[in-house]
Amino acid sequence: MASLRITRLGHGGILYRSPGDSWIWVDRWSSAPNFAEDYREPEKVDVIAPTHCHFDHVGDDCSDLMELSGIVGSAVVGSHELSVFMGARGIEAIGMNIGGTVALAGVKFTMVRADHTGGATLGTGGDQVTRDLGCWGWVIEFEDGTVVYQSGDTDVFGDMSLIGERFSPDIAVLPIGGHYTMGPRDAGRAADMVGASTVIPVHYATFPILSGTPEELAEHTRAGVATLEPGETWTG
């Protein structure tokens, strides 16, 4: 069995290639200024697992989500509200809620809490509307037993300790930019609360306002910090 590969796509996006070679796309935003060019054309899509539907995680009008879900053999998983939204557009999605677990492509996904907003802004001008489709994080258990906590956009919160107790994540993928999410200090606290030995920072440096840095994160956690430039891959 191969090793888990975790590729940073840019901004908050991650591509997981599991030990069994399932390709899992989380929060792909191909219009990000720092998106990895080598991953602009999705070579393979098994599971699409966004953490919410802000434009910087699924594209304008959910365009990245729609593109990936149009690939034959792909499965979309997210909130119940997201499944209703996708269903109205002719795309079947697996809807779930906080605390639920589903198995897809040999990988287990448990939906956990995130402290953020989750409105998808659709259309332009006077016809623009925002629909609340929720926000969440993922605990992902791969075929070899490796567990990843992908928090999604969030602040630190006390129940991250409970996530650590329940799931014992080996790796945490956490936002560090600040302003719209927690910054490096609180991300470091989050990594230690869940007990991860490795933390991969995301959601920083895309814009000047997202000013947190991996170096600051390293000052505030016991975990090893794996800094990935867009397109770089961490291998377990």
MOKAUR-V325081 format. One record per helix or strand of 2 or more residues. SS is the DSSP state (helix for helix, strand for strand). FROM is the first residue (numbers start at 1). LEN is the number of residues. If there is no record, write none. Layout:
ss | from | len
SS | FROM | LEN
SS | FROM | LEN
//
This chain:
ss | from | len
strand | 5 | 6
strand | 13 | 5
strand | 23 | 4
helix | 37 | 3
strand | 47 | 2
helix | 55 | 4
helix | 60 | 10
strand | 75 | 5
helix | 80 | 8
strand | 94 | 3
strand | 101 | 4
strand | 107 | 6
strand | 119 | 4
helix | 125 | 3
strand | 129 | 4
strand | 137 | 5
strand | 147 | 4
helix | 160 | 8
strand | 171 | 5
helix | 184 | 11
strand | 198 | 5
helix | 214 | 5
strand | 224 | 2
strand | 233 | 3
//
